[in-house]
Amino acid sequence: MSGLSQPEMEGCRNLLGLVDNDEIMALCDTVTNRLVQPKDRQDAIRAILAYSQSVEELLKRKKVHREIIFKYLATQGVVIPPATEKHNLIQHAKDYWKKQSQLKLKATPEPVTKREDIRLFQKQQEKEDKKAEKVDFRRLGKEFCRWFFELLNSQNPLLGPPRDEWGPQHFWHDVKLRFYYNTVERNVVDYHGAEMVSLRLLSLVKEEFLFLSPNLDSHGLKCASSPHGLVMVGVAGTVHRGNTCLGIFEQIFGLIRCPFVENTWKIKFINLRIVGESSLTPGALQKPTVTFEPSDLEAFYNVVSLCGLEARPKGKQTVDSGSGDRALCARSEALLKKRELNLPLKH
């Protein structure tokens, strides 16, 4: 089921602004199954929007009263008879947001391409190409991993106040997270959209109190790049809670440079696998090692590019805050499964 579109997201955010604090907190508990503990009202609203799969699902909730939807539409200048039933009010809200989206599209001026603009673009592209040639991708991967894990781990309440702000701003809006875990049980869950992915990763350290310790030596970190500018970083490490080592993890990041901010890369996709110590071969944990070689990362990228990360093999759960589903390319499904089977770390 598709998530909320951008106009629906903004509209629902304004609508939820009319709901009382107690109702908002209760609604957040219902939508997230109490898996997210918001620190304030705005945090609760962000979680509600991220975990709602559709406008209908959200507005049909008992906590979203008919009067609230009516009042919101009235503030937007949508005149409706006061006796209108709730399901009709929901349809009016959807129609209003759809109309607003169409008006914005019409108001957007079409770009005018001039010869000077093309030359300027070509020169800029040449500069970017030269910069790309000079990029040390291993150094980039190491600096990225150091930044990412320090920031994520700092959100663990057992370690004191966060070092910096964690949130969806570090991800592309259509980011995908595939989360494998093999602890008490084995499971695979897909998360889609910047809000959903950032909240799920945050819950690992904030709610489950985990600490991910990456191994950044030559065996624990491997990098590769595609001709299109996607940089893939594979990293292995250990998982801790307090003074206890719970197991190991392996994580693959897909990074794309942000063209609007100098020296800034955002996360396009993540594959994360966590293996509990009870699922490992008996014996002491050695230094975690990435099992992927750079050529494997490149092959993985080719499958992702061909089929899209929206692909969801049968039997896998999907939590989506963004775009809809697409079928997995049959020709490449075997290669994806091979990569998944090879994903556990050497130990």
C-alpha positions as CSV (number, residue, x, y, z in Angstrom):
1,M,0.0,0.0,0.0
2,S,1.3,3.4,-1.0
3,G,2.2,6.0,1.6
4,L,1.2,9.6,1.8
5,S,2.1,12.0,-1.1
6,Q,3.8,15.2,-0.3
7,P,0.6,17.3,-0.5
8,E,-1.2,14.8,1.6
9,M,1.7,14.8,4.1
10,E,1.5,18.6,4.4
11,G,-2.3,18.6,4.6
12,C,-2.4,15.9,7.3
13,R,0.3,17.7,9.3
14,N,-1.9,20.9,9.4
15,L,-5.0,18.8,10.2
16,L,-3.2,17.0,13.1
17,G,-2.3,20.5,14.4
18,L,-6.0,20.8,15.4
19,V,-5.9,17.7,17.5
20,D,-5.4,17.9,21.3
21,N,-2.0,16.8,22.7
22,D,-3.4,13.8,24.6
23,E,-5.2,12.6,21.4
24,I,-2.0,13.1,19.4
25,M,0.1,11.0,21.8
26,A,-2.6,8.3,21.9
27,L,-2.8,8.3,18.1
28,C,1.0,7.9,17.8
29,D,0.8,4.8,20.1
30,T,-1.9,3.3,18.0
31,V,-0.3,4.0,14.6
32,T,3.2,2.8,15.7
33,N,2.1,0.0,18.0
34,R,3.9,1.8,20.8
35,L,7.3,1.1,19.1
36,V,8.1,4.8,18.9
37,Q,8.2,6.9,22.0
38,P,7.9,10.6,20.9
39,K,9.7,13.2,22.9
40,D,7.1,15.9,22.1
41,R,4.0,16.7,20.0
42,Q,5.9,17.5,16.8
43,D,7.9,14.2,17.1
44,A,4.6,12.3,17.6
45,I,3.1,14.0,14.4
46,R,6.2,13.0,12.4
47,A,5.9,9.4,13.5
48,I,2.1,9.3,12.7
49,L,2.7,10.6,9.2
50,A,5.7,8.3,8.6
51,Y,4.0,5.1,9.8
52,S,0.6,5.8,8.2
53,Q,0.2,3.8,5.0
54,S,-2.5,5.9,3.4
55,V,-4.7,9.0,3.9
56,E,-7.7,6.8,4.5
57,E,-5.9,4.7,7.1
58,L,-5.0,7.8,9.0
59,L,-8.2,9.8,8.8
60,K,-10.4,6.8,9.6
61,R,-8.7,6.4,13.0
62,K,-11.2,7.0,15.9
63,K,-8.9,9.6,17.3
64,V,-9.3,11.7,14.2
65,H,-12.8,12.9,14.8
66,R,-15.2,14.0,12.1
67,E,-15.3,17.5,13.6
68,I,-11.5,17.9,13.2
69,I,-11.7,17.1,9.5
70,F,-14.6,19.4,9.1
71,K,-12.8,22.2,10.9
72,Y,-9.6,21.7,8.8
73,L,-11.6,21.9,5.5
74,A,-13.3,25.1,6.8
75,T,-10.0,26.7,7.5
76,Q,-8.9,25.9,3.9
77,G,-12.1,27.6,2.5
78,V,-13.8,24.3,1.5
79,V,-17.5,24.8,2.2
80,I,-19.3,21.6,3.1
81,P,-22.7,21.0,4.9
82,P,-22.1,20.5,8.6
83,A,-24.0,17.2,8.6
84,T,-21.6,15.6,6.1
85,E,-20.5,12.1,7.2
86,K,-16.9,11.4,8.1
87,H,-16.2,9.2,5.0
88,N,-17.4,12.0,2.7
89,L,-15.3,14.5,4.6
90,I,-12.3,12.3,4.0
91,Q,-13.0,12.2,0.3
92,H,-13.4,16.0,0.2
93,A,-10.0,16.3,1.9
94,K,-8.3,14.0,-0.6
95,D,-9.9,15.9,-3.5
96,Y,-8.7,19.2,-2.0
97,W,-5.1,18.0,-1.7
98,K,-5.2,16.6,-5.2
99,K,-6.4,19.9,-6.6
100,Q,-3.7,21.8,-4.6
101,S,-1.0,19.5,-6.1
102,Q,-2.3,20.1,-9.7
103,L,-2.3,23.9,-9.1
104,K,1.3,23.8,-7.9
105,L,2.3,21.9,-11.1
106,K,0.6,24.4,-13.3
107,A,2.3,27.3,-11.5
108,T,5.8,25.8,-12.0
109,P,7.4,27.5,-15.0
110,E,8.8,25.3,-17.7
111,P,12.6,25.6,-17.9
112,V,13.9,27.5,-20.9
113,T,17.0,25.9,-22.3
114,K,19.5,28.3,-23.9
115,R,22.7,27.6,-25.7
116,E,24.6,29.5,-22.9
117,D,22.9,27.3,-20.3
118,I,24.0,24.2,-22.1
119,R,27.6,25.4,-22.3
120,L,27.5,26.3,-18.6
121,F,26.1,22.9,-17.7
122,Q,28.8,21.2,-19.8
123,K,31.6,23.1,-18.1
124,Q,30.1,22.3,-14.7
125,Q,29.8,18.7,-15.6
126,E,33.5,18.6,-16.7
127,K,34.5,20.1,-13.3
128,E,32.4,17.4,-11.5
129,D,33.9,14.7,-13.6
130,K,37.4,15.9,-12.7
131,K,36.4,16.0,-9.0
132,A,35.1,12.5,-9.2
133,E,38.4,11.2,-10.7
134,K,40.2,12.6,-7.7
135,V,37.8,11.1,-5.1
136,D,39.5,8.5,-2.8
137,F,36.5,6.3,-2.4
138,R,38.0,4.2,0.4
139,R,38.8,7.3,2.4
140,L,35.3,8.6,1.6
141,G,33.8,5.3,2.9
142,K,35.9,5.4,6.0
143,E,35.0,9.0,6.9
144,F,31.3,8.3,6.1
145,C,31.2,5.3,8.4
146,R,33.0,7.1,11.2
147,W,30.5,10.0,10.9
148,F,27.4,7.7,10.5
149,F,28.0,5.4,13.4
150,E,29.2,8.1,15.8
151,L,26.0,10.1,15.0
152,L,23.7,7.1,15.3
153,N,25.3,5.7,18.5
154,S,25.1,9.1,20.1
155,Q,21.3,8.8,20.0
156,N,21.6,6.0,22.6
157,P,20.2,7.4,25.8
158,L,22.6,5.3,27.9
159,L,25.5,7.5,26.4
160,G,24.1,10.9,27.5
161,P,22.7,13.6,25.3
162,P,22.9,13.2,21.5
163,R,26.0,14.7,19.8
164,D,24.0,16.0,16.8
165,E,20.6,15.9,15.3
166,W,19.5,12.7,13.7
167,G,16.7,12.7,11.1
168,P,15.5,12.2,7.5
169,Q,17.7,15.1,6.2
170,H,20.6,12.6,5.9
171,F,18.7,10.5,3.4
172,W,17.3,10.9,-0.1
173,H,13.5,11.1,0.1
174,D,13.0,7.7,-1.6
175,V,15.7,5.8,0.4
176,K,15.2,2.1,1.0
177,L,16.3,0.0,4.0
178,R,16.4,-3.8,3.8
179,F,16.8,-5.1,7.4
180,Y,17.8,-8.8,7.9
181,Y,18.0,-10.1,11.4
182,N,18.9,-13.5,12.7
183,T,18.6,-13.6,16.4
184,V,15.8,-15.5,18.2
185,E,14.1,-15.7,14.7
186,R,15.0,-15.0,11.1
187,N,13.2,-12.2,9.3
188,V,13.6,-9.6,6.5
189,V,11.7,-6.3,6.6
190,D,11.9,-3.5,4.0
191,Y,11.4,0.2,4.9
192,H,10.8,2.9,2.3
193,G,11.1,6.7,2.6
194,A,13.4,9.0,4.5
195,E,11.1,9.4,7.5
196,M,10.5,5.7,7.9
197,V,14.1,4.6,7.4
198,S,15.5,7.3,9.8
199,L,13.0,6.3,12.5
200,R,13.7,2.6,12.2
201,L,17.5,3.1,12.5
202,L,16.9,5.5,15.4
203,S,14.8,2.9,17.2
204,L,17.7,0.4,17.2
205,V,19.8,2.7,19.5
206,K,17.1,4.8,21.2
207,E,14.5,2.1,22.0
208,E,16.6,-1.1,21.9
209,F,19.8,0.5,23.4
210,L,22.1,-1.1,20.8
211,F,25.6,0.1,20.0
212,L,27.0,-0.6,16.5
213,S,30.8,-0.8,16.5
214,P,32.2,-0.8,12.9
215,N,35.5,-2.5,12.0
216,L,37.1,0.1,9.7
217,D,40.3,-1.8,8.8
218,S,41.0,-3.3,5.4
219,H,38.9,-6.5,6.1
220,G,35.9,-4.7,7.7
221,L,35.5,-2.0,5.1
222,K,35.2,-2.2,1.3
223,C,34.1,0.4,-1.2
224,A,33.1,0.5,-4.9
225,S,31.7,3.1,-7.3
226,S,29.4,3.0,-10.3
227,P,29.9,5.0,-13.5
228,H,26.8,7.0,-12.6
229,G,28.2,8.3,-9.3
230,L,26.7,5.9,-6.8
231,V,29.3,4.9,-4.2
232,M,28.7,1.7,-2.3
233,V,30.3,1.1,1.1
234,G,30.3,-2.3,2.8
235,V,31.2,-2.4,6.5
236,A,31.2,-5.1,9.2
237,G,31.2,-4.7,13.0
238,T,29.9,-6.0,16.3
239,V,26.6,-5.2,18.1
240,H,26.6,-4.4,21.8
241,R,24.2,-3.5,24.6
242,G,25.9,-2.0,27.6
243,N,28.9,-4.3,28.4
244,T,27.4,-7.3,26.5
245,C,28.4,-8.2,22.9
246,L,25.2,-9.5,21.3
247,G,26.5,-10.4,17.9
248,I,27.7,-9.0,14.6
249,F,26.4,-7.0,11.7
250,E,27.2,-6.2,8.1
251,Q,25.9,-3.1,6.4
252,I,25.9,-1.9,2.8
253,F,25.3,1.8,2.0
254,G,24.5,3.3,-1.4
255,L,25.6,7.0,-1.4
256,I,24.9,9.7,-4.0
257,R,26.5,13.1,-3.9
258,C,24.1,16.0,-3.3
259,P,24.5,18.4,-6.2
260,F,23.3,21.4,-4.2
261,V,25.6,21.2,-1.2
262,E,29.4,21.1,-1.5
263,N,31.1,17.9,-0.3
264,T,27.8,16.3,0.9
265,W,26.6,12.8,0.3
266,K,23.2,11.4,1.1
267,I,22.1,7.8,1.6
268,K,20.1,6.2,-1.2
269,F,19.8,2.7,0.1
270,I,20.9,0.5,3.0
271,N,21.1,-3.3,3.5
272,L,21.6,-4.2,7.1
273,R,22.1,-7.6,8.5
274,I,22.4,-8.4,12.3
275,V,23.3,-11.9,13.4
276,G,22.9,-12.8,17.1
277,E,25.7,-14.5,18.9
278,S,23.5,-17.6,19.5
279,S,23.2,-18.0,15.7
280,L,26.9,-17.9,15.1
281,T,29.3,-20.8,15.0
282,P,30.3,-21.6,18.6
283,G,33.6,-20.0,19.7
284,A,35.0,-16.6,20.4
285,L,34.0,-13.7,18.1
286,Q,36.8,-12.7,15.8
287,K,37.2,-9.3,14.1
288,P,34.1,-9.0,11.8
289,T,35.0,-9.1,8.1
290,V,33.0,-8.0,5.1
291,T,32.3,-11.0,2.8
292,F,31.6,-8.8,-0.2
293,E,34.3,-7.9,-2.6
294,P,34.2,-4.6,-4.6
295,S,33.1,-6.6,-7.7
296,D,30.2,-8.1,-5.6
297,L,29.1,-4.6,-4.7
298,E,29.2,-3.5,-8.3
299,A,27.1,-6.6,-9.3
300,F,24.7,-5.8,-6.5
301,Y,24.4,-2.2,-7.8
302,N,23.6,-3.6,-11.3
303,V,20.7,-5.6,-10.0
304,V,19.4,-2.7,-7.9
305,S,19.6,-0.4,-10.9
306,L,17.8,-2.8,-13.2
307,C,15.0,-3.8,-11.0
308,G,14.7,-0.9,-8.5
309,L,14.9,-1.3,-4.7
310,E,11.1,-1.3,-4.6
311,A,11.3,-5.0,-5.3
312,R,10.0,-7.2,-2.5
313,P,10.4,-11.0,-2.8
314,K,7.5,-13.0,-1.3
315,G,7.5,-13.6,2.4
316,K,9.2,-10.4,3.2
317,Q,7.5,-7.7,5.2
318,T,7.4,-4.2,3.8
319,V,6.9,-0.9,5.7
320,D,6.5,1.9,3.2
321,S,6.3,5.7,3.6
322,G,6.9,6.6,0.0
323,S,6.4,5.1,-3.5
324,G,4.4,1.9,-4.4
325,D,5.5,-1.6,-5.4
326,R,7.2,-2.9,-8.5
327,A,7.7,-6.6,-9.3
328,L,11.2,-8.0,-9.0
329,C,12.9,-8.8,-12.4
330,A,12.8,-12.5,-12.7
331,R,16.1,-12.7,-14.5
332,S,17.9,-11.0,-11.6
333,E,16.0,-12.5,-8.7
334,A,18.5,-15.4,-8.4
335,L,21.4,-12.9,-8.2
336,L,19.8,-11.0,-5.4
337,K,19.1,-14.2,-3.5
338,K,22.7,-15.2,-4.0
339,R,23.9,-11.9,-2.5
340,E,21.5,-12.4,0.4
341,L,22.8,-15.9,1.1
342,N,26.4,-14.7,0.9
343,L,25.7,-11.7,3.3
344,P,26.6,-13.3,6.7
345,L,30.0,-12.3,8.0
346,K,33.0,-14.5,8.3
347,H,33.5,-15.5,11.9
